[in-house]
């Protein structure tokens, strides 16, 4: 049986060859199909839709990250600033207790009940502050440092009690116990507290820098607004229609979200900077000045206790008072109107004048009168002058620290709210943009 013959058309192209070229047709690649799609209006509309949706989501996400990140940094700054103030107050309580104990020692015998009560109050407040500060510290090793402080404070209190018991019986060894207690406080306790304060202060500075970093994300917010504006401009030229309801709604949502988060982030950074250079700086300076002045009060008493050989204590007094005066000047510069720090500075100078009177009596060989002037609590006495300064300084620290903490907390809340507003409006804008562009796409289907 003969096999059928296959007939061919000599003019037909071979399979796999393009007509008129004689070359094989290359299969379409994803890139070529994408390029071909962009050559059509529906393809370009689809791309514009994707750009608009991504722009809306970009603004929502970056706005949320900027606001939320800054809110967290502000909260950290608020917590660490409060921690620093608490650490300095702990130091002030201990120095105040030592100054009271030293001054009461001058009386001899059984110290005045009022002085004893002040000593016990200061020491009790310090003992209560240590565990609360240790529970909230964030730095490595600070909890261990504060635990060591607690142990040293107990040792200090024991030495003071020994000094008090011997002084009540008129034994000269009481002065040695008091000197040992005061030295232990200055050599063991206060340096450790100062180290904790320094590390906490460094964290506050780092928190403030983190607050400023959130501003970098605002560039993406601007980029999202520009991208959505470009899509609208292209669509208006392509379709010869000025308004697209969906894109208009998306633009309004993005504009509101962008303005809200930008205002909150820039405002939060401004608050952080103003707090750092204002109430926070005033709080730190006034608290340190109070600590120095209280320490000087102890030196005043020790100068008299040493009876003619207390020259080094008088030098320490002068150094501490000079440092306190400089710090109060810094606090005055840091406050908006300078009213608070001026009061403390004038009261410090008034007490220093009373100290000069004490030194004049002692240098004039009237030691008893000098001791009487140093321990008196009359209205015009050195004790009353120092109490007035101490009360005023404490009040200023409380007022400025509260102002700093409140302002940082308010800015943190504002940034957090703005973050959620930006996120919600970004998502809503993406939905509106997709719906608006879909209307145009349907016209080509």
Secondary structure, 3 states (H helix, E strand, C coil): CCCCCCCCCCCCCCCCECCCCCCECCCCCHHHHHHHHHCCHHHHHHHHHHHHHHHHHHHHHHHHHHHHHHHHHHHHHHHHHHHHHHHHHHHHHHHHHHHHHHHHHCCCCCCCHHHHHHHHHHHHHHHHHHHHHHHHCCCCCHHHHHHHHHHHHHHHHHHHHHHHHHHHCCCCHHHHHHHHHHHHHHHHHHHHHHHHHHHHHHHHHHHHHHHHHHHHHHHHHHHHHHHHHHHHHHHHHHHCCCCCHHHHHHHHHHHHHHHHHHHHHHHHHHHHHHHHHCHHHHHHHHHHHHHHHHHHHHHHHHHHHCCCCCHHHHHHHHHHHHHHHHHHHHHHHHCCCCHHHHHHHHHHHHHHHHHHHHHHHHHCCCHHHHHHHHHCCCCCCHHHHHHHHHHHHHHHHHHHHHHHHHHHHHHHHHHHHHHHHHHHHHHHHHHHHHHHHHHHHHCCC
